[in-house]
Each structure stands twice: as C-alpha cells, then as structure tokens.
Amino acid sequence: MAKSTAPANTALADVAPSLHAMAQRLVNAETRFLVTVQHISGCTAAVAARVLALYLKIKAVKLNATSGQFEIKHGALLDQDVIHRAIAQSAPAVGV
C-alpha cells in the first residue's frame, strides 16, 4: 500500500503564506534596526549589520516575527556613543 502525500502537501500549502508573512516581518524588523543604527551613528549598512550581529550575539536585541519590530533590552544601547563602541568592538581584525 502506497501512502498518500496529498494531505501533507495540502497542509504545507495552507501554512506557506503564514510562513512567508513571518519571514517578511523578520526582514522588516532587521531593516528597521539597520536604518535606525545608520541614522543614529551615521555609519554604512555593512557596519550597521555588524552592530546587529553583535547585539544579537549578546542577546541585547530581539527581532520579533509577530510584530515585525525589533526589541532592544535597554534604550541606552541605541545611544550614539554606545553604538560607536559596538562598532569598534565588532571591527574585523587587521592582519590576522
């Protein structure tokens, strides 16, 4: 007896639009964070991405797939001097 895959494919097709919407909201949250950091610090998109990677690593920021927003643990992490220190800390090593 061969198993039918129709119900499984139907279930996946029902869920796919929701997953796509969640993925888009994650992208929107990331974009909002990058634009915010660029606006505050005057850095490039690549440098803002390094700040995001550092903040995600230390769990200082969370990207919310439900609301499409980023959640920062403390508002001081968005101060210009703190962002500049994060940029310096996340700078790639030279000569390694």
PyMOL commands that place a pseudoatom at each C-alpha (Angstrom):
pseudoatom trace, name=CA, resn=MET, resi=1, chain=A, elem=C, hetatm=0, pos=[0.000, 0.000, 0.000]
pseudoatom trace, name=CA, resn=ALA, resi=2, chain=A, elem=C, hetatm=0, pos=[1.372, 3.364, -1.014]
pseudoatom trace, name=CA, resn=LYS, resi=3, chain=A, elem=C, hetatm=0, pos=[0.920, 6.273, 1.322]
pseudoatom trace, name=CA, resn=SER, resi=4, chain=A, elem=C, hetatm=0, pos=[-0.837, 9.319, 0.006]
pseudoatom trace, name=CA, resn=THR, resi=5, chain=A, elem=C, hetatm=0, pos=[1.054, 12.601, 0.336]
pseudoatom trace, name=CA, resn=ALA, resi=6, chain=A, elem=C, hetatm=0, pos=[-1.911, 14.781, -0.626]
pseudoatom trace, name=CA, resn=PRO, resi=7, chain=A, elem=C, hetatm=0, pos=[-2.918, 15.751, 2.938]
pseudoatom trace, name=CA, resn=ALA, resi=8, chain=A, elem=C, hetatm=0, pos=[0.654, 16.673, 3.864]
pseudoatom trace, name=CA, resn=ASN, resi=9, chain=A, elem=C, hetatm=0, pos=[1.073, 18.821, 0.742]
pseudoatom trace, name=CA, resn=THR, resi=10, chain=A, elem=C, hetatm=0, pos=[-2.264, 20.477, 1.397]
pseudoatom trace, name=CA, resn=ALA, resi=11, chain=A, elem=C, hetatm=0, pos=[-1.257, 21.265, 4.976]
pseudoatom trace, name=CA, resn=LEU, resi=12, chain=A, elem=C, hetatm=0, pos=[2.026, 22.771, 3.787]
pseudoatom trace, name=CA, resn=ALA, resi=13, chain=A, elem=C, hetatm=0, pos=[0.207, 24.848, 1.198]
pseudoatom trace, name=CA, resn=ASP, resi=14, chain=A, elem=C, hetatm=0, pos=[-2.106, 26.142, 3.935]
pseudoatom trace, name=CA, resn=VAL, resi=15, chain=A, elem=C, hetatm=0, pos=[0.821, 27.176, 6.141]
pseudoatom trace, name=CA, resn=ALA, resi=16, chain=A, elem=C, hetatm=0, pos=[3.126, 28.587, 3.444]
pseudoatom trace, name=CA, resn=PRO, resi=17, chain=A, elem=C, hetatm=0, pos=[1.524, 32.062, 3.230]
pseudoatom trace, name=CA, resn=SER, resi=18, chain=A, elem=C, hetatm=0, pos=[1.776, 32.469, 7.008]
pseudoatom trace, name=CA, resn=LEU, resi=19, chain=A, elem=C, hetatm=0, pos=[5.432, 31.432, 6.998]
pseudoatom trace, name=CA, resn=HIS, resi=20, chain=A, elem=C, hetatm=0, pos=[6.130, 33.843, 4.163]
pseudoatom trace, name=CA, resn=ALA, resi=21, chain=A, elem=C, hetatm=0, pos=[4.471, 36.663, 6.106]
pseudoatom trace, name=CA, resn=MET, resi=22, chain=A, elem=C, hetatm=0, pos=[6.510, 35.850, 9.223]
pseudoatom trace, name=CA, resn=ALA, resi=23, chain=A, elem=C, hetatm=0, pos=[9.731, 35.798, 7.223]
pseudoatom trace, name=CA, resn=GLN, resi=24, chain=A, elem=C, hetatm=0, pos=[8.854, 39.159, 5.693]
pseudoatom trace, name=CA, resn=ARG, resi=25, chain=A, elem=C, hetatm=0, pos=[8.214, 40.631, 9.142]
pseudoatom trace, name=CA, resn=LEU, resi=26, chain=A, elem=C, hetatm=0, pos=[11.641, 39.407, 10.296]
pseudoatom trace, name=CA, resn=VAL, resi=27, chain=A, elem=C, hetatm=0, pos=[13.224, 41.115, 7.292]
pseudoatom trace, name=CA, resn=ASN, resi=28, chain=A, elem=C, hetatm=0, pos=[11.261, 44.280, 8.104]
pseudoatom trace, name=CA, resn=ALA, resi=29, chain=A, elem=C, hetatm=0, pos=[12.458, 44.217, 11.734]
pseudoatom trace, name=CA, resn=GLU, resi=30, chain=A, elem=C, hetatm=0, pos=[16.068, 43.768, 10.633]
pseudoatom trace, name=CA, resn=THR, resi=31, chain=A, elem=C, hetatm=0, pos=[15.755, 46.589, 8.114]
pseudoatom trace, name=CA, resn=ARG, resi=32, chain=A, elem=C, hetatm=0, pos=[14.254, 48.908, 10.735]
pseudoatom trace, name=CA, resn=PHE, resi=33, chain=A, elem=C, hetatm=0, pos=[17.122, 48.177, 13.112]
pseudoatom trace, name=CA, resn=LEU, resi=34, chain=A, elem=C, hetatm=0, pos=[19.755, 48.770, 10.426]
pseudoatom trace, name=CA, resn=VAL, resi=35, chain=A, elem=C, hetatm=0, pos=[18.157, 52.059, 9.356]
pseudoatom trace, name=CA, resn=THR, resi=36, chain=A, elem=C, hetatm=0, pos=[17.889, 53.183, 12.985]
pseudoatom trace, name=CA, resn=VAL, resi=37, chain=A, elem=C, hetatm=0, pos=[21.561, 52.449, 13.687]
pseudoatom trace, name=CA, resn=GLN, resi=38, chain=A, elem=C, hetatm=0, pos=[22.601, 54.169, 10.450]
pseudoatom trace, name=CA, resn=HIS, resi=39, chain=A, elem=C, hetatm=0, pos=[20.553, 57.238, 11.336]
pseudoatom trace, name=CA, resn=ILE, resi=40, chain=A, elem=C, hetatm=0, pos=[21.897, 57.472, 14.887]
pseudoatom trace, name=CA, resn=SER, resi=41, chain=A, elem=C, hetatm=0, pos=[25.561, 56.750, 14.164]
pseudoatom trace, name=CA, resn=GLY, resi=42, chain=A, elem=C, hetatm=0, pos=[25.957, 57.837, 10.544]
pseudoatom trace, name=CA, resn=CYS, resi=43, chain=A, elem=C, hetatm=0, pos=[27.549, 54.505, 9.623]
pseudoatom trace, name=CA, resn=THR, resi=44, chain=A, elem=C, hetatm=0, pos=[27.122, 52.392, 6.500]
pseudoatom trace, name=CA, resn=ALA, resi=45, chain=A, elem=C, hetatm=0, pos=[24.715, 49.483, 6.107]
pseudoatom trace, name=CA, resn=ALA, resi=46, chain=A, elem=C, hetatm=0, pos=[27.569, 46.974, 6.401]
pseudoatom trace, name=CA, resn=VAL, resi=47, chain=A, elem=C, hetatm=0, pos=[28.732, 48.473, 9.704]
pseudoatom trace, name=CA, resn=ALA, resi=48, chain=A, elem=C, hetatm=0, pos=[25.142, 48.576, 10.992]
pseudoatom trace, name=CA, resn=ALA, resi=49, chain=A, elem=C, hetatm=0, pos=[24.866, 44.868, 10.120]
pseudoatom trace, name=CA, resn=ARG, resi=50, chain=A, elem=C, hetatm=0, pos=[27.952, 44.194, 12.271]
pseudoatom trace, name=CA, resn=VAL, resi=51, chain=A, elem=C, hetatm=0, pos=[26.285, 46.043, 15.160]
pseudoatom trace, name=CA, resn=LEU, resi=52, chain=A, elem=C, hetatm=0, pos=[23.149, 43.949, 14.674]
pseudoatom trace, name=CA, resn=ALA, resi=53, chain=A, elem=C, hetatm=0, pos=[25.206, 40.743, 14.665]
pseudoatom trace, name=CA, resn=LEU, resi=54, chain=A, elem=C, hetatm=0, pos=[26.939, 41.792, 17.897]
pseudoatom trace, name=CA, resn=TYR, resi=55, chain=A, elem=C, hetatm=0, pos=[23.680, 42.786, 19.594]
pseudoatom trace, name=CA, resn=LEU, resi=56, chain=A, elem=C, hetatm=0, pos=[22.049, 39.504, 18.556]
pseudoatom trace, name=CA, resn=LYS, resi=57, chain=A, elem=C, hetatm=0, pos=[25.069, 37.562, 19.823]
pseudoatom trace, name=CA, resn=ILE, resi=58, chain=A, elem=C, hetatm=0, pos=[24.920, 39.169, 23.262]
pseudoatom trace, name=CA, resn=LYS, resi=59, chain=A, elem=C, hetatm=0, pos=[21.111, 38.978, 23.199]
pseudoatom trace, name=CA, resn=ALA, resi=60, chain=A, elem=C, hetatm=0, pos=[20.715, 42.737, 23.511]
pseudoatom trace, name=CA, resn=VAL, resi=61, chain=A, elem=C, hetatm=0, pos=[18.188, 42.864, 20.677]
pseudoatom trace, name=CA, resn=LYS, resi=62, chain=A, elem=C, hetatm=0, pos=[15.442, 40.522, 19.548]
pseudoatom trace, name=CA, resn=LEU, resi=63, chain=A, elem=C, hetatm=0, pos=[13.775, 40.547, 16.145]
pseudoatom trace, name=CA, resn=ASN, resi=64, chain=A, elem=C, hetatm=0, pos=[10.066, 39.912, 16.630]
pseudoatom trace, name=CA, resn=ALA, resi=65, chain=A, elem=C, hetatm=0, pos=[8.479, 37.896, 13.814]
pseudoatom trace, name=CA, resn=THR, resi=66, chain=A, elem=C, hetatm=0, pos=[4.991, 38.574, 15.123]
pseudoatom trace, name=CA, resn=SER, resi=67, chain=A, elem=C, hetatm=0, pos=[5.078, 42.366, 15.097]
pseudoatom trace, name=CA, resn=GLY, resi=68, chain=A, elem=C, hetatm=0, pos=[7.882, 42.982, 12.611]
pseudoatom trace, name=CA, resn=GLN, resi=69, chain=A, elem=C, hetatm=0, pos=[9.693, 45.179, 15.131]
pseudoatom trace, name=CA, resn=PHE, resi=70, chain=A, elem=C, hetatm=0, pos=[12.965, 44.902, 16.972]
pseudoatom trace, name=CA, resn=GLU, resi=71, chain=A, elem=C, hetatm=0, pos=[13.017, 44.821, 20.750]
pseudoatom trace, name=CA, resn=ILE, resi=72, chain=A, elem=C, hetatm=0, pos=[16.077, 46.250, 22.477]
pseudoatom trace, name=CA, resn=LYS, resi=73, chain=A, elem=C, hetatm=0, pos=[16.874, 45.271, 26.079]
pseudoatom trace, name=CA, resn=HIS, resi=74, chain=A, elem=C, hetatm=0, pos=[17.803, 48.806, 27.147]
pseudoatom trace, name=CA, resn=GLY, resi=75, chain=A, elem=C, hetatm=0, pos=[17.380, 52.132, 25.394]
pseudoatom trace, name=CA, resn=ALA, resi=76, chain=A, elem=C, hetatm=0, pos=[20.972, 53.119, 26.210]
pseudoatom trace, name=CA, resn=LEU, resi=77, chain=A, elem=C, hetatm=0, pos=[22.129, 50.568, 23.644]
pseudoatom trace, name=CA, resn=LEU, resi=78, chain=A, elem=C, hetatm=0, pos=[20.856, 52.944, 20.959]
pseudoatom trace, name=CA, resn=ASP, resi=79, chain=A, elem=C, hetatm=0, pos=[22.910, 55.908, 22.210]
pseudoatom trace, name=CA, resn=GLN, resi=80, chain=A, elem=C, hetatm=0, pos=[25.412, 57.169, 19.671]
pseudoatom trace, name=CA, resn=ASP, resi=81, chain=A, elem=C, hetatm=0, pos=[28.482, 56.578, 21.860]
pseudoatom trace, name=CA, resn=VAL, resi=82, chain=A, elem=C, hetatm=0, pos=[27.373, 53.031, 22.719]
pseudoatom trace, name=CA, resn=ILE, resi=83, chain=A, elem=C, hetatm=0, pos=[26.817, 52.241, 19.045]
pseudoatom trace, name=CA, resn=HIS, resi=84, chain=A, elem=C, hetatm=0, pos=[30.290, 53.616, 18.229]
pseudoatom trace, name=CA, resn=ARG, resi=85, chain=A, elem=C, hetatm=0, pos=[31.802, 51.362, 20.913]
pseudoatom trace, name=CA, resn=ALA, resi=86, chain=A, elem=C, hetatm=0, pos=[29.910, 48.401, 19.440]
pseudoatom trace, name=CA, resn=ILE, resi=87, chain=A, elem=C, hetatm=0, pos=[31.285, 49.308, 16.008]
pseudoatom trace, name=CA, resn=ALA, resi=88, chain=A, elem=C, hetatm=0, pos=[34.822, 49.401, 17.411]
pseudoatom trace, name=CA, resn=GLN, resi=89, chain=A, elem=C, hetatm=0, pos=[34.306, 46.090, 19.212]
pseudoatom trace, name=CA, resn=SER, resi=90, chain=A, elem=C, hetatm=0, pos=[32.889, 44.378, 16.130]
pseudoatom trace, name=CA, resn=ALA, resi=91, chain=A, elem=C, hetatm=0, pos=[35.591, 45.673, 13.789]
pseudoatom trace, name=CA, resn=PRO, resi=92, chain=A, elem=C, hetatm=0, pos=[37.294, 42.903, 11.809]
pseudoatom trace, name=CA, resn=ALA, resi=93, chain=A, elem=C, hetatm=0, pos=[40.799, 42.010, 12.974]
pseudoatom trace, name=CA, resn=VAL, resi=94, chain=A, elem=C, hetatm=0, pos=[43.577, 43.533, 10.903]
pseudoatom trace, name=CA, resn=GLY, resi=95, chain=A, elem=C, hetatm=0, pos=[46.481, 41.368, 9.780]
pseudoatom trace, name=CA, resn=VAL, resi=96, chain=A, elem=C, hetatm=0, pos=[45.059, 38.068, 11.013]
for i in range(1, 96): cmd.bond("trace and resi %d" % i, "trace and resi %d" % (i + 1))
show_as sticks, trace
zoom trace
